[in-house]
Amino acid sequence: MAELIAVRCEACGGAVAWTAGKPAPACVFCGATALDTFTPPEGVEPPGGFLDFVVDEKAARQLFRKRASDSIWYPSDLRHARLELKAVLVPAWTWSARLETHYTAVVPGRTRSGKRPVAGTDEWPVEGVLVPSSPTLSRQELKEISPFEASELRPLAEAALPHELGSLTRTAARAQGEDGMGRAHQARLRASLSASQVETATIFHDLVGGPLLLPVWIGAYRRGEALHRVVVNGQTGAITGSFPYSWWKILLAVALVLGLILLCTGGAGLAGILSQSPRRF
Protein backbone atom coordinates (compact mmCIF):
# COMPACT_ATOMS: atom_id res chain seq x y z
CA MET A 1 0.00 0.00 0.00
CA ALA A 2 1.31 3.50 -0.87
CA GLU A 3 2.73 5.57 1.96
CA LEU A 4 0.53 8.54 2.83
CA ILE A 5 1.51 11.91 4.24
CA ALA A 6 -1.08 13.76 6.34
CA VAL A 7 -1.18 17.55 6.57
CA ARG A 8 -3.43 20.05 8.32
CA CYS A 9 -4.23 23.54 6.96
CA GLU A 10 -3.08 26.38 9.22
CA ALA A 11 -5.85 28.61 7.86
CA CYS A 12 -9.02 26.49 8.12
CA GLY A 13 -7.93 23.36 9.99
CA GLY A 14 -8.88 21.00 7.17
CA ALA A 15 -6.92 17.73 7.13
CA VAL A 16 -5.86 16.04 3.91
CA ALA A 17 -3.52 13.26 2.84
CA TRP A 18 -1.64 12.50 -0.34
CA THR A 19 0.75 9.87 -1.63
CA ALA A 20 4.36 10.29 -0.58
CA GLY A 21 6.62 11.50 -3.39
CA LYS A 22 3.99 13.72 -5.01
CA PRO A 23 4.14 17.55 -4.79
CA ALA A 24 2.62 19.01 -1.62
CA PRO A 25 -0.98 20.07 -2.30
CA ALA A 26 -2.85 23.23 -1.46
CA CYS A 27 -5.74 22.91 0.98
CA VAL A 28 -8.72 21.41 -0.85
CA PHE A 29 -11.08 23.46 1.32
CA CYS A 30 -9.69 27.00 1.27
CA GLY A 31 -6.75 26.89 -1.16
CA ALA A 32 -4.13 27.89 1.42
CA THR A 33 -0.61 26.48 1.00
CA ALA A 34 0.50 26.78 4.65
CA LEU A 35 0.20 23.12 5.67
CA ASP A 36 1.71 21.29 8.63
CA THR A 37 2.36 17.55 8.68
CA PHE A 38 0.86 15.54 11.54
CA THR A 39 0.26 11.97 12.60
CA PRO A 40 -3.23 10.71 11.71
CA PRO A 41 -5.42 9.49 14.60
CA GLU A 42 -4.43 6.01 15.69
CA GLY A 43 -6.75 3.30 14.44
CA VAL A 44 -8.05 5.20 11.39
CA GLU A 45 -7.42 2.94 8.38
CA PRO A 46 -6.26 4.42 5.07
CA PRO A 47 -8.73 4.03 2.18
CA GLY A 48 -8.46 0.94 0.03
CA GLY A 49 -8.83 2.99 -3.15
CA PHE A 50 -10.98 5.61 -4.82
CA LEU A 51 -13.83 5.96 -7.30
CA ASP A 52 -13.08 8.15 -10.31
CA PHE A 53 -14.84 11.37 -11.30
CA VAL A 54 -17.23 11.11 -14.24
CA VAL A 55 -18.82 14.57 -13.88
CA ASP A 56 -16.34 17.32 -14.74
CA GLU A 57 -16.40 20.90 -13.46
CA LYS A 58 -18.33 22.26 -16.46
CA ALA A 59 -21.04 19.63 -16.03
CA ALA A 60 -21.21 20.28 -12.27
CA ARG A 61 -21.79 23.98 -12.92
CA GLN A 62 -24.51 23.19 -15.45
CA LEU A 63 -26.19 20.95 -12.89
CA PHE A 64 -26.16 23.81 -10.39
CA ARG A 65 -27.71 26.22 -12.90
CA LYS A 66 -30.39 23.67 -13.79
CA ARG A 67 -31.24 23.09 -10.12
CA ALA A 68 -31.32 26.85 -9.53
CA SER A 69 -33.93 27.11 -12.30
CA ASP A 70 -36.13 24.23 -11.10
CA SER A 71 -38.43 26.31 -8.91
CA ILE A 72 -40.24 29.55 -9.69
CA TRP A 73 -39.81 30.43 -6.01
CA TYR A 74 -36.02 30.69 -6.29
CA PRO A 75 -34.56 34.17 -6.92
CA SER A 76 -34.34 34.90 -10.65
CA ASP A 77 -30.61 35.61 -10.51
CA LEU A 78 -29.75 32.46 -8.54
CA ARG A 79 -28.63 30.54 -11.63
CA HIS A 80 -25.99 33.24 -12.24
CA ALA A 81 -24.57 33.11 -8.70
CA ARG A 82 -20.77 33.01 -8.49
CA LEU A 83 -20.14 29.42 -7.48
CA GLU A 84 -16.78 28.42 -6.01
CA LEU A 85 -16.42 24.73 -6.88
CA LYS A 86 -13.76 22.19 -5.86
CA ALA A 87 -13.24 18.52 -6.56
CA VAL A 88 -12.68 16.53 -3.37
CA LEU A 89 -12.08 12.85 -2.72
CA VAL A 90 -14.18 12.36 0.40
CA PRO A 91 -13.56 9.47 2.84
CA ALA A 92 -16.36 7.05 3.65
CA TRP A 93 -16.92 3.46 4.70
CA THR A 94 -18.95 0.98 2.68
CA TRP A 95 -20.73 -1.97 4.31
CA SER A 96 -22.50 -5.07 3.01
CA ALA A 97 -24.24 -7.87 4.91
CA ARG A 98 -27.13 -10.30 4.97
CA LEU A 99 -29.66 -9.09 7.53
CA GLU A 100 -31.75 -11.48 9.61
CA THR A 101 -34.34 -9.28 11.27
CA HIS A 102 -36.82 -10.47 13.89
CA TYR A 103 -39.78 -8.15 14.19
CA THR A 104 -43.05 -7.45 15.95
CA ALA A 105 -45.49 -5.09 14.33
CA VAL A 106 -48.99 -3.65 14.47
CA VAL A 107 -50.79 -4.04 11.13
CA PRO A 108 -54.34 -3.46 9.83
CA GLY A 109 -56.78 -6.17 10.91
CA ARG A 110 -60.46 -7.11 11.13
CA THR A 111 -60.78 -6.25 14.78
CA ARG A 112 -62.69 -3.66 16.74
CA SER A 113 -59.65 -1.39 16.73
CA GLY A 114 -58.86 -2.14 13.08
CA LYS A 115 -55.39 -3.36 14.09
CA ARG A 116 -53.72 -6.64 15.01
CA PRO A 117 -50.22 -7.68 16.18
CA VAL A 118 -47.91 -9.83 14.06
CA ALA A 119 -44.40 -11.23 14.50
CA GLY A 120 -41.93 -12.81 12.16
CA THR A 121 -38.46 -12.98 10.64
CA ASP A 122 -37.24 -11.45 7.39
CA GLU A 123 -33.90 -11.76 5.58
CA TRP A 124 -32.51 -9.08 3.30
CA PRO A 125 -29.13 -8.81 1.51
CA VAL A 126 -27.73 -5.26 1.57
CA GLU A 127 -24.74 -3.96 -0.39
CA GLY A 128 -22.85 -0.69 -0.46
CA VAL A 129 -24.32 1.12 2.54
CA LEU A 130 -22.17 4.24 2.94
CA VAL A 131 -21.09 5.90 6.16
CA PRO A 132 -19.24 9.25 5.87
CA SER A 133 -15.87 9.41 7.57
CA SER A 134 -15.54 13.11 6.80
CA PRO A 135 -15.95 16.24 8.91
CA THR A 136 -16.87 18.00 5.65
CA LEU A 137 -19.66 15.80 4.25
CA SER A 138 -22.63 15.16 6.54
CA ARG A 139 -24.54 11.88 6.66
CA GLN A 140 -27.64 13.63 5.32
CA GLU A 141 -25.73 15.14 2.37
CA LEU A 142 -24.22 11.74 1.56
CA LYS A 143 -27.69 10.18 1.68
CA GLU A 144 -29.13 12.82 -0.64
CA ILE A 145 -26.46 12.37 -3.34
CA SER A 146 -26.27 8.56 -3.07
CA PRO A 147 -26.00 6.05 -4.57
CA PHE A 148 -22.56 5.99 -6.13
CA GLU A 149 -21.98 3.67 -9.06
CA ALA A 150 -20.52 0.35 -8.01
CA SER A 151 -17.20 -0.05 -9.80
CA GLU A 152 -13.69 -1.30 -9.16
CA LEU A 153 -11.64 0.92 -6.86
CA ARG A 154 -8.58 2.52 -8.37
CA PRO A 155 -5.32 2.31 -6.38
CA LEU A 156 -4.70 5.25 -4.07
CA ALA A 157 -1.29 5.90 -5.68
CA GLU A 158 -3.10 6.85 -8.92
CA ALA A 159 -5.15 9.62 -7.28
CA ALA A 160 -4.38 12.97 -8.90
CA LEU A 161 -6.08 14.83 -6.05
CA PRO A 162 -5.18 14.96 -2.37
CA HIS A 163 -7.98 13.54 -0.29
CA GLU A 164 -9.63 14.48 2.95
CA LEU A 165 -8.45 12.43 5.89
CA GLY A 166 -10.99 10.03 7.38
CA SER A 167 -11.99 10.34 11.01
CA LEU A 168 -13.77 7.04 11.81
CA THR A 169 -12.17 3.91 13.21
CA ARG A 170 -13.45 0.55 11.99
CA THR A 171 -15.35 0.03 15.26
CA ALA A 172 -17.15 3.37 14.99
CA ALA A 173 -17.84 2.93 11.28
CA ARG A 174 -19.21 -0.57 11.84
CA ALA A 175 -21.60 0.66 14.52
CA GLN A 176 -22.90 3.38 12.19
CA GLY A 177 -23.11 0.97 9.25
CA GLU A 178 -25.12 -1.58 11.24
CA ASP A 179 -27.40 1.18 12.49
CA GLY A 180 -28.01 2.42 8.93
CA MET A 181 -28.68 -1.06 7.55
CA GLY A 182 -30.97 -1.91 10.48
CA ARG A 183 -32.99 1.27 10.02
CA ALA A 184 -33.29 0.64 6.28
CA HIS A 185 -34.61 -2.88 6.89
CA GLN A 186 -37.06 -1.60 9.49
CA ALA A 187 -38.40 1.00 7.03
CA ARG A 188 -38.70 -1.70 4.35
CA LEU A 189 -40.69 -3.93 6.72
CA ARG A 190 -42.94 -1.04 7.77
CA ALA A 191 -43.81 -0.36 4.12
CA SER A 192 -44.30 -3.99 3.08
CA LEU A 193 -46.52 -4.76 6.10
CA SER A 194 -48.40 -1.41 6.04
CA ALA A 195 -47.56 -1.34 9.73
CA SER A 196 -48.23 1.55 12.06
CA GLN A 197 -45.59 0.30 14.53
CA VAL A 198 -42.54 -1.93 14.03
CA GLU A 199 -39.96 -3.11 16.54
CA THR A 200 -36.92 -5.00 15.24
CA ALA A 201 -33.83 -6.88 16.37
CA THR A 202 -31.26 -7.62 13.65
CA ILE A 203 -28.46 -10.17 13.30
CA PHE A 204 -25.79 -9.34 10.70
CA HIS A 205 -24.35 -12.24 8.69
CA ASP A 206 -21.31 -12.05 6.37
CA LEU A 207 -20.66 -8.44 7.35
CA VAL A 208 -17.84 -6.89 5.33
CA GLY A 209 -16.73 -3.29 5.07
CA GLY A 210 -13.83 -1.02 4.35
CA PRO A 211 -12.83 2.63 3.81
CA LEU A 212 -12.78 4.22 0.36
CA LEU A 213 -12.78 7.64 -1.29
CA LEU A 214 -15.82 9.09 -3.07
CA PRO A 215 -15.65 11.70 -5.87
CA VAL A 216 -17.57 14.80 -4.78
CA TRP A 217 -17.81 18.39 -5.99
CA ILE A 218 -18.22 20.79 -3.07
CA GLY A 219 -19.29 24.34 -3.86
CA ALA A 220 -20.22 27.54 -2.10
CA TYR A 221 -21.90 30.77 -3.19
CA ARG A 222 -22.93 33.90 -1.37
CA ARG A 223 -26.19 35.83 -1.42
CA GLY A 224 -25.97 38.95 0.65
CA GLU A 225 -24.40 37.98 3.97
CA ALA A 226 -25.47 34.33 3.75
CA LEU A 227 -23.10 31.63 2.50
CA HIS A 228 -24.79 28.67 0.81
CA ARG A 229 -23.32 25.21 0.17
CA VAL A 230 -23.78 22.80 -2.75
CA VAL A 231 -22.65 19.16 -3.00
CA VAL A 232 -22.59 17.19 -6.28
CA ASN A 233 -22.02 13.45 -6.75
CA GLY A 234 -18.93 13.28 -8.99
CA GLN A 235 -20.21 10.09 -10.66
CA THR A 236 -23.94 10.52 -11.17
CA GLY A 237 -24.46 14.29 -10.90
CA ALA A 238 -26.98 14.02 -8.05
CA ILE A 239 -27.03 17.40 -6.33
CA THR A 240 -28.07 18.73 -2.95
CA GLY A 241 -27.48 21.89 -0.99
CA SER A 242 -28.91 25.17 0.18
CA PHE A 243 -31.14 26.95 -2.35
CA PRO A 244 -32.85 30.04 -0.90
CA TYR A 245 -36.38 31.12 -1.76
CA SER A 246 -37.39 34.55 -2.98
CA TRP A 247 -39.67 35.91 -0.26
CA TRP A 248 -40.78 38.73 -2.57
CA LYS A 249 -42.18 36.17 -5.03
CA ILE A 250 -43.90 34.26 -2.23
CA LEU A 251 -45.41 37.41 -0.69
CA LEU A 252 -46.57 38.60 -4.11
CA ALA A 253 -48.25 35.24 -4.79
CA VAL A 254 -49.96 35.31 -1.38
CA ALA A 255 -51.17 38.86 -2.02
CA LEU A 256 -52.58 37.88 -5.41
CA VAL A 257 -54.41 34.88 -3.96
CA LEU A 258 -55.86 36.97 -1.13
CA GLY A 259 -56.90 39.62 -3.63
CA LEU A 260 -58.73 37.05 -5.76
CA ILE A 261 -60.46 35.60 -2.68
CA LEU A 262 -61.60 39.05 -1.56
CA LEU A 263 -62.75 39.88 -5.09
CA CYS A 264 -64.77 36.68 -5.38
CA THR A 265 -66.30 36.86 -1.91
CA GLY A 266 -66.98 40.55 -2.29
CA GLY A 267 -68.72 40.03 -5.64
CA ALA A 268 -70.79 37.17 -4.24
CA GLY A 269 -71.83 39.29 -1.27
CA LEU A 270 -72.90 42.17 -3.51
CA ALA A 271 -74.87 39.80 -5.74
CA GLY A 272 -76.63 38.42 -2.66
CA ILE A 273 -77.60 41.90 -1.48
CA LEU A 274 -78.97 42.84 -4.91
CA SER A 275 -80.98 39.62 -5.14
CA GLN A 276 -82.67 40.35 -1.82
CA SER A 277 -83.60 43.95 -2.72
CA PRO A 278 -87.31 44.57 -3.54
CA ARG A 279 -87.98 44.86 -7.24
CA ARG A 280 -89.84 47.88 -8.57
CA PHE A 281 -91.69 47.84 -11.87
C-alpha positions as CSV (number, residue, x, y, z in Angstrom):
1,M,0.0,0.0,0.0
2,A,1.3,3.5,-0.9
3,E,2.7,5.6,2.0
4,L,0.5,8.5,2.8
5,I,1.5,11.9,4.2
6,A,-1.1,13.8,6.3
7,V,-1.2,17.5,6.6
8,R,-3.4,20.1,8.3
9,C,-4.2,23.5,7.0
10,E,-3.1,26.4,9.2
11,A,-5.8,28.6,7.9
12,C,-9.0,26.5,8.1
13,G,-7.9,23.4,10.0
14,G,-8.9,21.0,7.2
15,A,-6.9,17.7,7.1
16,V,-5.9,16.0,3.9
17,A,-3.5,13.3,2.8
18,W,-1.6,12.5,-0.3
19,T,0.7,9.9,-1.6
20,A,4.4,10.3,-0.6
21,G,6.6,11.5,-3.4
22,K,4.0,13.7,-5.0
23,P,4.1,17.5,-4.8
24,A,2.6,19.0,-1.6
25,P,-1.0,20.1,-2.3
26,A,-2.8,23.2,-1.5
27,C,-5.7,22.9,1.0
28,V,-8.7,21.4,-0.9
29,F,-11.1,23.5,1.3
30,C,-9.7,27.0,1.3
31,G,-6.8,26.9,-1.2
32,A,-4.1,27.9,1.4
33,T,-0.6,26.5,1.0
34,A,0.5,26.8,4.7
35,L,0.2,23.1,5.7
36,D,1.7,21.3,8.6
37,T,2.4,17.5,8.7
38,F,0.9,15.5,11.5
39,T,0.3,12.0,12.6
40,P,-3.2,10.7,11.7
41,P,-5.4,9.5,14.6
42,E,-4.4,6.0,15.7
43,G,-6.8,3.3,14.4
44,V,-8.0,5.2,11.4
45,E,-7.4,2.9,8.4
46,P,-6.3,4.4,5.1
47,P,-8.7,4.0,2.2
48,G,-8.5,0.9,0.0
49,G,-8.8,3.0,-3.1
50,F,-11.0,5.6,-4.8
51,L,-13.8,6.0,-7.3
52,D,-13.1,8.1,-10.3
53,F,-14.8,11.4,-11.3
54,V,-17.2,11.1,-14.2
55,V,-18.8,14.6,-13.9
56,D,-16.3,17.3,-14.7
57,E,-16.4,20.9,-13.5
58,K,-18.3,22.3,-16.5
59,A,-21.0,19.6,-16.0
60,A,-21.2,20.3,-12.3
61,R,-21.8,24.0,-12.9
62,Q,-24.5,23.2,-15.4
63,L,-26.2,20.9,-12.9
64,F,-26.2,23.8,-10.4
65,R,-27.7,26.2,-12.9
66,K,-30.4,23.7,-13.8
67,R,-31.2,23.1,-10.1
68,A,-31.3,26.8,-9.5
69,S,-33.9,27.1,-12.3
70,D,-36.1,24.2,-11.1
71,S,-38.4,26.3,-8.9
72,I,-40.2,29.6,-9.7
73,W,-39.8,30.4,-6.0
74,Y,-36.0,30.7,-6.3
75,P,-34.6,34.2,-6.9
76,S,-34.3,34.9,-10.6
77,D,-30.6,35.6,-10.5
78,L,-29.7,32.5,-8.5
79,R,-28.6,30.5,-11.6
80,H,-26.0,33.2,-12.2
81,A,-24.6,33.1,-8.7
82,R,-20.8,33.0,-8.5
83,L,-20.1,29.4,-7.5
84,E,-16.8,28.4,-6.0
85,L,-16.4,24.7,-6.9
86,K,-13.8,22.2,-5.9
87,A,-13.2,18.5,-6.6
88,V,-12.7,16.5,-3.4
89,L,-12.1,12.9,-2.7
90,V,-14.2,12.4,0.4
91,P,-13.6,9.5,2.8
92,A,-16.4,7.1,3.7
93,W,-16.9,3.5,4.7
94,T,-18.9,1.0,2.7
95,W,-20.7,-2.0,4.3
96,S,-22.5,-5.1,3.0
97,A,-24.2,-7.9,4.9
98,R,-27.1,-10.3,5.0
99,L,-29.7,-9.1,7.5
100,E,-31.7,-11.5,9.6
101,T,-34.3,-9.3,11.3
102,H,-36.8,-10.5,13.9
103,Y,-39.8,-8.1,14.2
104,T,-43.0,-7.5,16.0
105,A,-45.5,-5.1,14.3
106,V,-49.0,-3.7,14.5
107,V,-50.8,-4.0,11.1
108,P,-54.3,-3.5,9.8
109,G,-56.8,-6.2,10.9
110,R,-60.5,-7.1,11.1
111,T,-60.8,-6.3,14.8
112,R,-62.7,-3.7,16.7
113,S,-59.7,-1.4,16.7
114,G,-58.9,-2.1,13.1
115,K,-55.4,-3.4,14.1
116,R,-53.7,-6.6,15.0
117,P,-50.2,-7.7,16.2
118,V,-47.9,-9.8,14.1
119,A,-44.4,-11.2,14.5
120,G,-41.9,-12.8,12.2
121,T,-38.5,-13.0,10.6
122,D,-37.2,-11.4,7.4
123,E,-33.9,-11.8,5.6
124,W,-32.5,-9.1,3.3
125,P,-29.1,-8.8,1.5
126,V,-27.7,-5.3,1.6
127,E,-24.7,-4.0,-0.4
128,G,-22.9,-0.7,-0.5
129,V,-24.3,1.1,2.5
130,L,-22.2,4.2,2.9
131,V,-21.1,5.9,6.2
132,P,-19.2,9.3,5.9
133,S,-15.9,9.4,7.6
134,S,-15.5,13.1,6.8
135,P,-15.9,16.2,8.9
136,T,-16.9,18.0,5.6
137,L,-19.7,15.8,4.3
138,S,-22.6,15.2,6.5
139,R,-24.5,11.9,6.7
140,Q,-27.6,13.6,5.3
141,E,-25.7,15.1,2.4
142,L,-24.2,11.7,1.6
143,K,-27.7,10.2,1.7
144,E,-29.1,12.8,-0.6
145,I,-26.5,12.4,-3.3
146,S,-26.3,8.6,-3.1
147,P,-26.0,6.0,-4.6
148,F,-22.6,6.0,-6.1
149,E,-22.0,3.7,-9.1
150,A,-20.5,0.3,-8.0
151,S,-17.2,-0.1,-9.8
152,E,-13.7,-1.3,-9.2
153,L,-11.6,0.9,-6.9
154,R,-8.6,2.5,-8.4
155,P,-5.3,2.3,-6.4
156,L,-4.7,5.3,-4.1
157,A,-1.3,5.9,-5.7
158,E,-3.1,6.8,-8.9
159,A,-5.2,9.6,-7.3
160,A,-4.4,13.0,-8.9
161,L,-6.1,14.8,-6.1
162,P,-5.2,15.0,-2.4
163,H,-8.0,13.5,-0.3
164,E,-9.6,14.5,3.0
165,L,-8.4,12.4,5.9
166,G,-11.0,10.0,7.4
167,S,-12.0,10.3,11.0
168,L,-13.8,7.0,11.8
169,T,-12.2,3.9,13.2
170,R,-13.4,0.6,12.0
171,T,-15.3,0.0,15.3
172,A,-17.2,3.4,15.0
173,A,-17.8,2.9,11.3
174,R,-19.2,-0.6,11.8
175,A,-21.6,0.7,14.5
176,Q,-22.9,3.4,12.2
177,G,-23.1,1.0,9.3
178,E,-25.1,-1.6,11.2
179,D,-27.4,1.2,12.5
180,G,-28.0,2.4,8.9
181,M,-28.7,-1.1,7.6
182,G,-31.0,-1.9,10.5
183,R,-33.0,1.3,10.0
184,A,-33.3,0.6,6.3
185,H,-34.6,-2.9,6.9
186,Q,-37.1,-1.6,9.5
187,A,-38.4,1.0,7.0
188,R,-38.7,-1.7,4.3
189,L,-40.7,-3.9,6.7
190,R,-42.9,-1.0,7.8
191,A,-43.8,-0.4,4.1
192,S,-44.3,-4.0,3.1
193,L,-46.5,-4.8,6.1
194,S,-48.4,-1.4,6.0
195,A,-47.6,-1.3,9.7
196,S,-48.2,1.6,12.1
197,Q,-45.6,0.3,14.5
198,V,-42.5,-1.9,14.0
199,E,-40.0,-3.1,16.5
200,T,-36.9,-5.0,15.2
201,A,-33.8,-6.9,16.4
202,T,-31.3,-7.6,13.7
203,I,-28.5,-10.2,13.3
204,F,-25.8,-9.3,10.7
205,H,-24.3,-12.2,8.7
206,D,-21.3,-12.0,6.4
207,L,-20.7,-8.4,7.4
208,V,-17.8,-6.9,5.3
209,G,-16.7,-3.3,5.1
210,G,-13.8,-1.0,4.3
211,P,-12.8,2.6,3.8
212,L,-12.8,4.2,0.4
213,L,-12.8,7.6,-1.3
214,L,-15.8,9.1,-3.1
215,P,-15.6,11.7,-5.9
216,V,-17.6,14.8,-4.8
217,W,-17.8,18.4,-6.0
218,I,-18.2,20.8,-3.1
219,G,-19.3,24.3,-3.9
220,A,-20.2,27.5,-2.1
221,Y,-21.9,30.8,-3.2
222,R,-22.9,33.9,-1.4
223,R,-26.2,35.8,-1.4
224,G,-26.0,39.0,0.7
225,E,-24.4,38.0,4.0
226,A,-25.5,34.3,3.7
227,L,-23.1,31.6,2.5
228,H,-24.8,28.7,0.8
229,R,-23.3,25.2,0.2
230,V,-23.8,22.8,-2.7
231,V,-22.7,19.2,-3.0
232,V,-22.6,17.2,-6.3
233,N,-22.0,13.5,-6.8
234,G,-18.9,13.3,-9.0
235,Q,-20.2,10.1,-10.7
236,T,-23.9,10.5,-11.2
237,G,-24.5,14.3,-10.9
238,A,-27.0,14.0,-8.0
239,I,-27.0,17.4,-6.3
240,T,-28.1,18.7,-2.9
241,G,-27.5,21.9,-1.0
242,S,-28.9,25.2,0.2
243,F,-31.1,27.0,-2.3
244,P,-32.9,30.0,-0.9
245,Y,-36.4,31.1,-1.8
246,S,-37.4,34.5,-3.0
247,W,-39.7,35.9,-0.3
248,W,-40.8,38.7,-2.6
249,K,-42.2,36.2,-5.0
250,I,-43.9,34.3,-2.2
251,L,-45.4,37.4,-0.7
252,L,-46.6,38.6,-4.1
253,A,-48.2,35.2,-4.8
254,V,-50.0,35.3,-1.4
255,A,-51.2,38.9,-2.0
256,L,-52.6,37.9,-5.4
257,V,-54.4,34.9,-4.0
258,L,-55.9,37.0,-1.1
259,G,-56.9,39.6,-3.6
260,L,-58.7,37.0,-5.8
261,I,-60.5,35.6,-2.7
262,L,-61.6,39.0,-1.6
263,L,-62.8,39.9,-5.1
264,C,-64.8,36.7,-5.4
265,T,-66.3,36.9,-1.9
266,G,-67.0,40.6,-2.3
267,G,-68.7,40.0,-5.6
268,A,-70.8,37.2,-4.2
269,G,-71.8,39.3,-1.3
270,L,-72.9,42.2,-3.5
271,A,-74.9,39.8,-5.7
272,G,-76.6,38.4,-2.7
273,I,-77.6,41.9,-1.5
274,L,-79.0,42.8,-4.9
275,S,-81.0,39.6,-5.1
276,Q,-82.7,40.3,-1.8
277,S,-83.6,43.9,-2.7
278,P,-87.3,44.6,-3.5
279,R,-88.0,44.9,-7.2
280,R,-89.8,47.9,-8.6
281,F,-91.7,47.8,-11.9
